[in-house]
Amino acid sequence: MPLPYTEQAHRPPPGFHIRDAELADVGSITNIWYASFNPTHAFFGYATPDDPATRKWFDDLWTMGIEAGPSVVRTFVVEDSSQGNKVVALSRWHVPQADGNQDIPMPPVPAHWDPDITESLWGGMAKSRARIMGHKPHWMAEFIAIDQAYQSRGLALALADWGFRQAVATGLEIYGDASMKGLPIWKHYGCEERGTIHIPGRPGCFETYSVVAIVWSPDKKTNRDAANL
């Protein structure tokens, strides 16, 4: 059962609009995943290749989250008002559950994915969250993704800011799994490293990769100051 919370308004930079994602946005959200993560490291091209089966998996993932409703998952998209409301970024949050339930609806993974890499990444993140957060209710910053062409324009902060203010309003921590590129941004706002998920490399494809578990506490004034709250 979800904990009740008062919705905090997003504060996007000028020229952008943030709203709840709709089923019609699913294809655009998948495009954002590829435009955000895959250019940053060869690992993503291996773990989530840009092929029809993987695109369908992502489409199903976003669909399941939207259909689960705001008591389970919140999915937001950022629109560029100057480009016909083009979707250029996304965030997805797991809403705190009173019993600490961490189940997030996910479709079966494509058969051609490398099973060891899949377990290291998706299974590793789930195990890390369970180990660190236990049964404590908390917010989870599952994904924040920005089209490469729109990075360094304040969109990541605008999406994270919503979560920071929800955390302060509810007095609950935020858990997240940071990519190597995203980690410095999260740490800038006071997130603490709580563990590392090590993913083995594949010769000729990519070197080893790491995802870092982070936690943001609303109780620390330094964190609130860093996030301008």
MIDOGU-571729 format. One record per residue (C-alpha): residue in three letters; chain; x, y, z. Coordinates in pm, 1 decimal. Layout:
BEGIN
Ala/A/X/Y/Z
...
//
This chain:
BEGIN
Met/A/0.0/0.0/0.0
Pro/A/144.1/341.1/-93.4
Leu/A/209.7/611.2/162.4
Pro/A/2.9/923.9/102.0
Tyr/A/198.2/1222.2/-25.8
Thr/A/125.7/1574.8/-140.1
Glu/A/224.9/1634.8/-499.5
Gln/A/511.0/1882.3/-543.5
Ala/A/510.8/2087.1/-863.6
His/A/802.7/2056.7/-1103.9
Arg/A/1017.9/2364.5/-1161.8
Pro/A/1148.5/2329.8/-1518.7
Pro/A/1383.9/2582.2/-1678.9
Pro/A/1229.3/2837.7/-1917.9
Gly/A/1113.7/2691.8/-2248.6
Phe/A/1042.1/2345.3/-2107.8
His/A/735.5/2174.6/-1963.1
Ile/A/725.9/1866.9/-1737.1
Arg/A/418.0/1646.6/-1718.6
Asp/A/307.2/1293.3/-1638.1
Ala/A/385.7/1049.1/-1915.7
Glu/A/101.1/899.0/-2116.2
Leu/A/82.3/576.8/-2314.0
Ala/A/121.6/777.8/-2634.1
Asp/A/468.8/882.5/-2510.4
Val/A/608.2/530.3/-2480.7
Gly/A/797.0/527.7/-2811.1
Ser/A/946.8/870.4/-2740.8
Ile/A/1057.3/759.7/-2394.1
Thr/A/1237.8/459.7/-2541.7
Asn/A/1411.0/694.0/-2786.0
Ile/A/1526.5/904.1/-2489.8
Trp/A/1679.1/597.2/-2324.5
Tyr/A/1891.8/529.8/-2629.8
Ala/A/1977.5/897.4/-2683.9
Ser/A/2081.2/934.6/-2319.7
Phe/A/2258.5/617.5/-2209.9
Asn/A/2391.1/432.1/-2514.0
Pro/A/2631.9/706.8/-2630.0
Thr/A/2798.7/722.8/-2286.5
His/A/2958.4/376.9/-2273.7
Ala/A/2982.4/65.0/-2489.6
Phe/A/2830.2/-130.4/-2200.1
Phe/A/2483.7/6.4/-2276.1
Gly/A/2504.3/-90.0/-2642.0
Tyr/A/2578.4/-445.4/-2529.7
Ala/A/2333.7/-469.9/-2237.6
Thr/A/2046.7/-282.9/-2406.7
Pro/A/2113.9/-305.7/-2782.2
Asp/A/1911.8/-91.0/-3018.3
Asp/A/1712.7/-367.4/-3183.7
Pro/A/1339.1/-438.8/-3221.6
Ala/A/1316.3/-689.1/-2933.3
Thr/A/1490.7/-457.2/-2688.3
Arg/A/1288.2/-156.9/-2800.6
Lys/A/971.0/-358.5/-2741.7
Trp/A/1099.0/-450.3/-2395.1
Phe/A/1148.5/-83.7/-2309.5
Asp/A/809.4/6.2/-2457.2
Asp/A/651.2/-262.1/-2237.6
Leu/A/848.1/-142.6/-1933.1
Trp/A/721.4/214.6/-1964.0
Thr/A/370.0/93.8/-2043.0
Met/A/357.0/-124.0/-1731.8
Gly/A/476.5/163.9/-1515.0
Ile/A/221.2/407.9/-1652.9
Glu/A/-58.5/152.6/-1621.6
Ala/A/44.2/68.5/-1262.9
Gly/A/-59.2/422.7/-1176.3
Pro/A/77.8/700.9/-955.3
Ser/A/44.2/497.3/-635.8
Val/A/322.8/270.8/-763.8
Val/A/528.2/445.6/-1033.4
Arg/A/554.3/808.2/-1143.7
Thr/A/685.3/860.9/-1495.8
Phe/A/749.0/1215.9/-1614.6
Val/A/854.7/1356.2/-1949.7
Val/A/1009.8/1691.1/-2036.9
Glu/A/886.7/1871.1/-2347.6
Asp/A/1076.1/2135.4/-2544.2
Ser/A/813.7/2404.5/-2601.8
Ser/A/1015.7/2557.4/-2885.2
Gln/A/1019.5/2229.6/-3080.6
Gly/A/651.1/2144.2/-3091.8
Asn/A/657.7/1989.8/-2743.4
Lys/A/918.6/1733.2/-2844.0
Val/A/990.0/1487.1/-2559.4
Val/A/1356.4/1531.6/-2464.5
Ala/A/1395.3/1383.1/-2115.1
Leu/A/1231.3/1151.4/-1866.0
Ser/A/1231.0/1049.9/-1503.6
Arg/A/1074.8/750.8/-1334.2
Trp/A/1020.6/715.4/-959.7
His/A/900.8/429.5/-743.6
Val/A/658.7/572.4/-488.6
Pro/A/713.3/484.9/-117.8
Gln/A/511.9/187.5/2.3
Ala/A/401.2/162.7/364.9
Asp/A/544.7/-187.5/402.8
Gly/A/865.1/-105.3/214.3
Asn/A/757.4/-317.4/-83.4
Gln/A/1010.6/-275.6/-364.0
Asp/A/832.3/-462.2/-643.3
Ile/A/836.4/-272.3/-972.2
Pro/A/645.6/-419.0/-1268.6
Met/A/889.0/-535.9/-1537.3
Pro/A/836.6/-745.4/-1851.1
Pro/A/1034.2/-1065.2/-1924.3
Val/A/1372.4/-980.1/-2072.9
Pro/A/1446.6/-1059.2/-2438.5
Ala/A/1581.4/-1408.8/-2497.9
His/A/1890.9/-1285.4/-2681.8
Trp/A/2021.8/-1073.3/-2393.0
Asp/A/2338.0/-1197.2/-2222.1
Pro/A/2194.9/-1364.9/-1908.1
Asp/A/2498.3/-1296.9/-1688.4
Ile/A/2507.8/-927.9/-1778.4
Thr/A/2131.4/-900.4/-1736.5
Glu/A/2147.9/-1052.4/-1388.7
Ser/A/2448.2/-839.5/-1292.8
Leu/A/2269.4/-519.6/-1394.6
Trp/A/1897.4/-559.0/-1327.6
Gly/A/1927.9/-829.2/-1065.0
Gly/A/2222.4/-652.1/-904.6
Met/A/2031.7/-325.7/-870.4
Ala/A/1730.4/-497.6/-712.3
Lys/A/1949.4/-684.7/-462.9
Ser/A/2145.1/-370.2/-379.1
Arg/A/1828.2/-176.0/-305.7
Ala/A/1691.4/-453.9/-85.5
Arg/A/2017.8/-480.4/107.0
Ile/A/2057.1/-107.1/166.3
Met/A/1697.5/3.7/224.7
Gly/A/1547.3/-309.9/377.3
His/A/1179.1/-255.7/450.6
Lys/A/1203.3/119.4/508.7
Pro/A/960.1/323.0/299.5
His/A/1156.9/544.7/60.3
Trp/A/1151.7/711.5/-277.2
Met/A/1342.3/544.8/-557.6
Ala/A/1493.2/746.2/-840.2
Glu/A/1477.8/463.2/-1090.9
Phe/A/1570.2/652.4/-1409.6
Ile/A/1659.6/1006.1/-1508.3
Ala/A/1755.0/1029.4/-1874.5
Ile/A/1824.7/1333.8/-2089.7
Asp/A/1873.4/1339.3/-2466.5
Gln/A/2243.0/1412.6/-2528.8
Ala/A/2145.2/1722.3/-2729.2
Tyr/A/1969.5/1866.4/-2422.0
Gln/A/2220.3/1791.1/-2148.9
Ser/A/2372.4/2072.2/-1939.7
Arg/A/2048.9/2271.2/-1969.8
Gly/A/1915.4/2210.9/-1619.8
Leu/A/1674.5/1930.2/-1705.2
Ala/A/1835.2/1665.5/-1483.4
Leu/A/1819.3/1898.9/-1184.1
Ala/A/1457.2/1990.8/-1259.7
Leu/A/1362.2/1621.9/-1259.4
Ala/A/1570.0/1536.4/-952.1
Asp/A/1440.6/1846.3/-771.3
Trp/A/1089.6/1699.4/-771.0
Gly/A/1219.3/1394.8/-585.9
Phe/A/1427.3/1598.1/-341.1
Arg/A/1122.7/1804.9/-245.6
Gln/A/901.3/1495.6/-218.3
Ala/A/1163.4/1345.0/12.8
Val/A/1171.7/1656.9/231.5
Ala/A/791.3/1678.7/244.5
Thr/A/756.3/1314.7/350.6
Gly/A/1074.7/1287.2/558.7
Leu/A/1184.6/984.0/356.9
Glu/A/1516.4/900.9/191.5
Ile/A/1577.8/861.7/-180.6
Tyr/A/1753.3/552.8/-313.7
Gly/A/1899.3/537.3/-662.1
Asp/A/2146.6/352.3/-883.1
Ala/A/2377.2/600.2/-1052.7
Ser/A/2550.7/544.5/-1383.4
Met/A/2918.1/632.8/-1406.6
Lys/A/2832.1/953.6/-1591.2
Gly/A/2546.5/1046.7/-1360.1
Leu/A/2723.9/980.4/-1028.7
Pro/A/2903.4/1318.8/-1002.7
Ile/A/2570.2/1497.3/-1048.5
Trp/A/2401.1/1300.6/-770.4
Lys/A/2698.4/1350.4/-537.2
His/A/2692.1/1725.1/-604.5
Tyr/A/2347.2/1732.4/-445.3
Gly/A/2455.1/1543.5/-136.2
Cys/A/2388.9/1180.0/-227.7
Glu/A/2608.6/931.8/-44.5
Glu/A/2762.1/624.6/-204.9
Arg/A/2637.6/308.0/-34.2
Gly/A/2778.1/34.8/-257.4
Thr/A/2894.4/-56.6/-605.2
Ile/A/2745.7/-303.1/-851.0
His/A/3030.1/-446.6/-1056.5
Ile/A/2941.8/-572.6/-1403.1
Pro/A/3197.5/-795.8/-1577.2
Gly/A/3333.1/-689.5/-1913.8
Arg/A/3300.6/-868.1/-2242.9
Pro/A/3626.7/-872.8/-2443.5
Gly/A/3590.0/-690.2/-2770.6
Cys/A/3263.0/-531.3/-2659.3
Phe/A/3319.3/-329.0/-2342.2
Glu/A/3539.7/-306.6/-2036.6
Thr/A/3398.5/-365.0/-1690.4
Tyr/A/3123.6/-126.4/-1585.4
Ser/A/2997.6/-10.4/-1247.2
Val/A/2670.0/123.2/-1114.0
Val/A/2679.6/297.7/-777.1
Ala/A/2403.8/276.7/-516.3
Ile/A/2330.3/620.1/-371.6
Val/A/2109.1/750.0/-90.5
Trp/A/1990.8/1107.5/-32.0
Ser/A/1871.8/1199.3/316.7
Pro/A/1631.6/1491.7/369.2
Asp/A/1742.5/1519.1/733.0
Lys/A/2082.0/1670.4/650.3
Lys/A/2083.6/2048.3/611.5
Thr/A/2389.1/2027.0/387.1
Asn/A/2187.5/1809.7/147.4
Arg/A/1894.7/2051.0/146.4
Asp/A/2132.2/2342.0/88.2
Ala/A/2307.0/2160.5/-198.7
Ala/A/1970.3/2100.8/-363.7
Asn/A/1856.6/2460.6/-297.1
Leu/A/1567.4/2347.5/-77.8
//
